[in-house]
Amino acid sequence: MPYVLGIDIGSTTTSATLARRRGDNWTRPEVVTLDSGATTVPSVLHVGADGTLMVGESDTDDGSRTARGFLHRVGDDVPLLLAGEACPPHLLTAVLATWVVERVLAGEGEPADAVVLSHPAGWGRHRRELLRNSLWELGLSNVTLLPRTITVAESHAARGFGGSTAAVYALGGDSFEAALVRRNAHGRYETLGLPQPLDWIGGADFDEAIAEHVRTVLARELAAAGRRETYATLRALRPECERAKRELTVSTETDVLLTLPTGPARVPVTRMEFEEMIRPAVQATVDLLLRTVLSAGLRPTDLDAVLLTGGSTRIPLVAELLTAAFPVPVEVEPDPQLTAAAGAALAACQVVSPSPRPGRPRGSRWHPVPT
């Protein structure tokens, strides 16, 4: 069955969705399972012992064979070293996109009619061209690049957002971006004003806040352990703190569980404690979004909504502080980690079928049929 593919390569995770064509219409975007049943994969490449380039975290401690964080390095003239080889960041990003396309091709048995890849809204022509040329070199000639603001707005519009002007609050794994979108005379979204990034705030920093709390509580036990045992404990700490962060989005308390040389350890963390840890960072993102709106010559009341994307936007404190600063609806989807990828697939539908059909709801330029 013909399909289109939307890909979102984030700073820490990558996701993809596809929409299938049924007659003249498109199905709702469905999540692509990329690896071992997971809906996302780490935006990480590593070289195996046999020289094979693979996606995801490595099970070894040899950091010289692993590349991460390359998306934000696109446009940087200094390459990354991967297993001793100099690799431009845009090439690594293109390799990851190619891997996603090939995984989907293997599952579907035929190539996508169109592929849309979302990218940070602040990218200029130079960065886009670097990535586009690398995609061409790897054989991907049917890829359309769109700012993440546009794909996020497309996803929210398909779920009922009918406004024309919105702020986009994009909280990634290790960065934040504030931007504006506006629907133009042709009914399509475009970026308004200048997107503003914060490269020192992201969901990983919230994980680290919990980790620092745990290290403080267990300082005596960690100091008594040997170096090797301490290293193993701290290596297991980060994913456990990430789990705890997710748990605290729906629960008022949870435990961080670790295994120390002396036995199991449990460190309780309440949502109130967690939110106090991260409040200054979240407030900084809200303040930047407000400055972005004002710099575009708008007031918060000129917006129709604030549209959220990124897994950490599930944290209740994010919506709380945004609601206090913006007198408009704050909208977050059930799985905000997939918002940009879903919007990319919706935009890909437009690449194949650019003319809206009569009777489509305002704010949507695709016509869903039951999956």
Protein Blocks (a to p, Z undefined) as FASTA:
>chain_A
ZZdddddddfkbccddddddehjbccddddddfbghiabdcddddddfkopacedjdfbf
blklccehklmmgoiabdcdeehiacdfklmmmmmmmmmmmmmmmmnopacfbdcddddf
klcfklmmmmmmmmmmnopakbccddfklmmmmmmmmnopabfbdcdddddfkbccdddd
dddfkopacdehjddddfkbcfklmmmmmmmmmmmmmmmmmmmpcfklmmmmmmmmmmmm
mmmmmmmmmbcbdcdddddfkbccdddddfklmmmmmmmmmmmmmmmmmmmmmmnopafk
lpgbdcdedjklmpmklmmmmmmmpccdcdddfblmlmmmmmmmmmmmmmmmmcccehia
ehiacdcddZZ
